[in-house]
Amino acid sequence: MSLSKDDFNELVEVLKSQEGFRDKIYQCTAGVDTIGYGFNVKYLSSDEIELNGSVIEPMSEKAASEILHKKLKKLIKSVDEIYTWVDDLPGVVKIGVYDMVYQLGLKSFGGFTNTIKHLKNRDYEKARENIMNSRWAKQTPKRAENMAGRLIKASLAVSR
């Protein structure tokens, strides 16, 4: 895993705050059955459901937290295998990348080709501009602003 324990915990808290917790199944803005911290019900594994007493709902916050940890470890591993350069980014930026992938999925994140190019080259200002001009930023402004803030912090650290 390419995140320090503190950065992993920060990522968990960021996602919990942005996703919010729901103990019952609801339809997200995309019309997908969702529960917990934004979990697509269709993709809950039997191991994950077992953490909630082998039922999907109501989901306890404790079980949702454990599921989130499992899902994030898998997500980080997948991102790091596909985008090997992410491991070299500062933690503040990695958290933003993993947050984007958690919300968008790997395939949709891959569509951010210019942003990815700028991140890989550590041109955080251009990456920030691309993100803030994206449809994603218009649809989820708080998430985009969070990522933009992370890129500004990284830019400031590089310029010192």
Order of alpha helices (4+ residues) and beta strands (2+ residues): alpha-beta-beta-beta-alpha-alpha-alpha-alpha-alpha-alpha-alpha-alpha
